[in-house]
Amino acid sequence: MQAQTKSFKTDYEAALNSFKTEKNNFIGPQIIAIVTKVEGEVSEISAKRGEQLSVGNTLLNIALLDNLWGSVMVNRKEKSLFNEGDTVSVYCKPFSMYVKMRVSGFKANFDFLDSDSYKHENEALQTWEMQLRPVYKVEGLRPGMQLSVPIKPEDDA
């Protein structure tokens, strides 16, 4: 791990030195290549063609394929049907197959400080993001694929 960190630092310093040298000899627009040393796929490109980015702006996002998860919005009633650790068979439309996934957690999508969120007639406004992770590695599973989740979890976990 330390050798890899030193390698990253050396690459960074070389690129920074090259950039500073090129900046002093500025003639026109510059192209800087960025190489990452993680395995993954580009999931989102933030910059548009011809757009100039300042230092610190995100150019693109890389999806780490060994840490994929899905999320589903559920209301209060649906959330009560699931517990963390439950196993669910999720239908993956691109592959026309079911994939076993485990509920890994819930994240509230409403403001806890807003008293209107807690009124009985506003229960529909209380939604949670339920996160699901594959039980087994599924080849070809990528960010953005559409999954269908049954409302009732399986009995055998």
C-alpha positions as CSV (number, residue, x, y, z in Angstrom):
1,M,0.0,0.0,0.0
2,Q,2.9,2.4,0.8
3,A,4.5,1.7,-2.5
4,Q,1.3,2.5,-4.3
5,T,0.9,5.7,-2.3
6,K,4.5,6.7,-3.2
7,S,3.8,5.9,-6.9
8,F,0.7,8.1,-6.8
9,K,2.7,11.0,-5.2
10,T,5.5,10.7,-7.7
11,D,3.0,10.7,-10.6
12,Y,1.2,13.7,-9.1
13,E,4.4,15.7,-8.6
14,A,5.6,14.9,-12.1
15,A,2.3,16.1,-13.6
16,L,2.3,19.2,-11.4
17,N,5.9,20.1,-12.4
18,S,5.0,19.5,-16.1
19,F,1.9,21.7,-15.7
20,K,3.9,24.6,-14.1
21,T,6.5,24.4,-16.9
22,E,3.8,24.5,-19.5
23,K,2.0,27.3,-17.7
24,N,5.2,29.5,-18.0
25,N,5.4,28.8,-21.7
26,F,1.6,29.3,-22.2
27,I,0.6,29.6,-25.9
28,G,-3.0,28.5,-25.9
29,P,-5.4,26.0,-24.4
30,Q,-3.8,23.1,-22.6
31,I,-4.8,19.5,-22.3
32,I,-3.9,17.7,-19.2
33,A,-4.3,13.9,-19.1
34,I,-5.3,12.4,-15.7
35,V,-4.7,8.7,-15.1
36,T,-6.4,7.0,-12.2
37,K,-5.1,3.9,-10.6
38,V,-8.5,2.4,-9.6
39,E,-10.5,-0.2,-11.5
40,G,-13.9,1.1,-12.5
41,E,-15.9,2.7,-15.2
42,V,-16.7,6.3,-15.9
43,S,-20.3,6.8,-14.7
44,E,-20.7,10.5,-15.3
45,I,-18.9,13.2,-17.2
46,S,-19.4,16.6,-15.5
47,A,-17.6,18.8,-18.0
48,K,-19.1,19.8,-21.4
49,R,-17.0,20.0,-24.6
50,G,-15.1,23.3,-24.7
51,E,-15.8,24.1,-21.0
52,Q,-12.8,25.4,-19.0
53,L,-12.5,23.9,-15.5
54,S,-10.7,25.5,-12.6
55,V,-8.6,23.5,-10.1
56,G,-10.8,21.4,-7.8
57,N,-13.7,21.0,-10.2
58,T,-15.0,17.5,-10.8
59,L,-14.2,16.3,-14.3
60,L,-15.8,12.9,-14.1
61,N,-17.1,10.3,-11.7
62,I,-15.8,6.7,-11.6
63,A,-18.0,3.9,-10.5
64,L,-16.1,1.2,-8.5
65,L,-17.5,-2.0,-9.8
66,D,-16.6,-4.0,-6.7
67,N,-18.9,-1.8,-4.6
68,L,-22.2,-1.6,-6.4
69,W,-25.5,-1.0,-4.7
70,G,-29.0,-0.1,-5.6
71,S,-31.5,2.3,-4.0
72,V,-35.3,2.3,-3.8
73,M,-37.6,4.9,-2.4
74,V,-40.0,3.5,0.1
75,N,-42.7,5.1,2.3
76,R,-43.3,4.5,6.0
77,K,-45.7,1.5,5.4
78,E,-43.3,-0.1,2.9
79,K,-40.3,0.5,5.1
80,S,-42.0,-1.4,8.0
81,L,-42.0,-4.5,5.8
82,F,-38.2,-4.6,5.5
83,N,-35.4,-4.9,8.1
84,E,-31.7,-4.4,7.6
85,G,-30.2,-7.7,6.5
86,D,-33.3,-9.0,4.8
87,T,-32.7,-10.8,1.4
88,V,-34.8,-9.7,-1.6
89,S,-35.0,-11.2,-5.1
90,V,-34.8,-8.2,-7.3
91,Y,-35.7,-8.4,-11.0
92,C,-32.9,-7.0,-13.2
93,K,-34.7,-5.9,-16.5
94,P,-31.6,-5.6,-18.7
95,F,-30.6,-9.3,-18.0
96,S,-34.2,-10.6,-17.6
97,M,-33.2,-12.4,-14.4
98,Y,-33.6,-12.2,-10.6
99,V,-30.7,-11.1,-8.5
100,K,-30.5,-11.8,-4.7
101,M,-29.8,-8.5,-2.9
102,R,-29.6,-7.7,0.8
103,V,-31.0,-4.6,2.5
104,S,-28.0,-2.7,3.8
105,G,-29.6,0.3,5.3
106,F,-32.1,3.1,5.2
107,K,-31.7,6.9,4.8
108,A,-34.4,9.4,5.6
109,N,-35.4,11.7,2.8
110,F,-37.4,14.2,4.9
111,D,-36.5,17.0,7.3
112,F,-36.5,15.9,10.9
113,L,-36.7,19.5,12.1
114,D,-39.9,20.2,10.1
115,S,-42.8,19.5,12.4
116,D,-45.1,19.2,9.4
117,S,-43.3,16.0,8.4
118,Y,-44.6,14.3,11.6
119,K,-48.3,15.1,11.2
120,H,-50.5,12.0,10.7
121,E,-51.9,13.3,7.4
122,N,-48.4,13.9,6.0
123,E,-47.1,10.4,6.4
124,A,-46.9,10.1,2.6
125,L,-44.2,12.8,2.6
126,Q,-42.0,10.6,4.8
127,T,-39.9,8.6,2.4
128,W,-36.7,6.6,2.9
129,E,-34.0,5.5,0.5
130,M,-33.5,1.7,1.0
131,Q,-30.1,0.6,-0.1
132,L,-29.6,-2.9,-1.5
133,R,-26.4,-4.7,-2.2
134,P,-25.9,-7.9,-4.3
135,V,-25.4,-11.0,-2.2
136,Y,-23.3,-12.6,-5.0
137,K,-21.2,-10.8,-7.7
138,V,-23.2,-10.3,-10.9
139,E,-21.2,-9.9,-14.1
140,G,-22.3,-7.0,-16.2
141,L,-24.2,-5.2,-13.4
142,R,-23.6,-1.4,-13.9
143,P,-24.8,1.8,-12.4
144,G,-28.1,3.1,-13.8
145,M,-29.6,-0.3,-14.6
146,Q,-33.3,-0.6,-13.8
147,L,-34.3,-3.0,-11.0
148,S,-37.8,-4.0,-9.8
149,V,-38.2,-4.7,-6.1
150,P,-41.1,-6.7,-4.6
151,I,-42.8,-5.0,-1.6
152,K,-42.5,-8.1,0.6
153,P,-39.0,-9.5,1.6
154,E,-38.2,-13.2,1.3
155,D,-38.7,-15.3,4.4
156,D,-35.3,-17.1,4.1
157,A,-32.5,-14.7,4.8
